[in-house]
Every structure is written in C-alpha cells, then in structure tokens.
C-alpha cells in the first residue's frame, strides 16, 4: 500500500539523519492511518520525541504535531480526558 511505502521512505530519511524528528513523526502518522495504534504510539513516544530533544528546537512544528497525534491516539483508545490534555 501507499502508506507502507511511505514508511519505507521515512525509514530511509531517518537512517540518513537519526535526529530527523519529522521522519519519525510521519512514520507514526502512517501507522495511525493503518490503524496500528500500538506502533504509532511507539514511534511517537520512543523515536519522535527523543529526536526532538536531540535536535534542540530545530523542528518547532513537529513539536506541536506530536501533541496532536498523541491526542488522536488517546481518543481512538477511548481516553478522551487524556486526549484533551494533549489538544
């Protein structure tokens, strides 16, 4: 599928720059669109967020987009209160 191909491209991007936070976030977004909440949550929390810390403010939009995705994932999991905290 197109989303699985996109994941491969995001993998290639982060292999060239391990601090490229948008690549990890977009990989997490692709998994969310594939309805794989577990993988989406893993990549946003264990890859995108640490990359944001390492990149020291280089990707401000990605920083806010992380909260949006985390809110969406929480809402999908039925945790509306937690979702609202992220939004």
C-alpha positions as CSV (number, residue, x, y, z in Angstrom):
1,X,0.0,0.0,0.0
2,X,1.0,3.6,-0.3
3,X,1.3,4.0,3.5
4,X,3.6,1.0,3.8
5,X,5.8,2.5,1.0
6,X,5.7,5.8,2.8
7,X,7.0,4.1,6.0
8,X,10.0,2.8,4.0
9,X,10.7,6.3,2.8
10,X,10.6,7.6,6.4
11,X,12.9,4.8,7.5
12,X,15.3,5.9,4.7
13,X,15.1,9.5,5.9
14,X,15.9,8.8,9.5
15,X,18.7,6.4,8.5
16,X,20.4,9.4,6.9
17,X,19.7,11.7,9.9
18,X,18.8,9.9,13.2
19,X,17.7,13.3,14.6
20,X,15.2,14.0,11.9
21,X,12.1,14.1,14.1
22,X,9.6,14.8,11.3
23,X,10.5,11.4,9.7
24,X,9.7,9.6,13.0
25,X,6.5,11.5,13.4
26,X,5.4,10.9,9.9
27,X,6.1,7.2,10.3
28,X,3.9,7.2,13.4
29,X,1.2,9.1,11.5
30,X,1.4,6.4,8.7
31,X,0.9,3.7,11.3
32,X,-2.0,5.6,12.8
33,X,-3.6,5.7,9.4
34,X,-3.1,2.0,9.1
35,X,-5.0,1.7,12.4
36,X,-1.9,0.3,14.2
37,X,-2.2,2.3,17.3
38,X,0.5,0.3,19.2
39,X,3.2,1.1,16.6
40,X,2.0,4.7,16.1
41,X,2.3,5.3,19.9
42,X,5.7,3.5,20.0
43,X,7.2,5.7,17.2
44,X,5.8,9.0,18.5
45,X,7.0,8.3,22.1
46,X,10.2,6.4,21.6
47,X,11.5,7.8,18.4
48,X,9.9,11.2,17.5
49,X,10.1,12.7,21.0
50,X,13.7,11.7,21.7
51,X,14.7,13.0,18.3
52,X,13.0,16.3,19.1
53,X,15.1,16.6,22.3
54,X,18.3,15.7,20.4
55,X,17.5,18.3,17.6
56,X,17.2,21.1,20.2
57,X,14.3,23.1,18.8
58,X,15.1,22.6,15.1
59,X,11.6,21.4,14.3
60,X,9.0,23.5,16.2
61,X,6.1,22.5,14.1
62,X,6.9,18.8,14.7
63,X,6.9,19.5,18.4
64,X,3.2,20.7,18.3
65,X,2.3,18.0,15.8
66,X,3.4,15.3,18.3
67,X,0.8,16.5,20.7
68,X,-1.9,16.4,18.1
69,X,-1.0,12.8,17.2
70,X,-0.9,11.7,20.8
71,X,-4.3,13.3,21.3
72,X,-5.7,11.4,18.4
73,X,-4.2,8.1,19.6
74,X,-5.6,8.6,23.1
75,X,-9.1,9.5,21.7
76,X,-9.0,6.4,19.5
77,X,-8.2,4.3,22.6
78,X,-11.2,5.8,24.4
79,X,-9.1,8.1,26.7
80,X,-10.9,11.3,26.0
81,X,-9.7,13.1,29.1
82,X,-6.1,12.3,28.2
83,X,-6.7,13.3,24.6
84,X,-8.0,16.7,25.7
85,X,-4.8,17.2,27.7
86,X,-2.8,16.8,24.5
87,X,-5.0,19.1,22.5
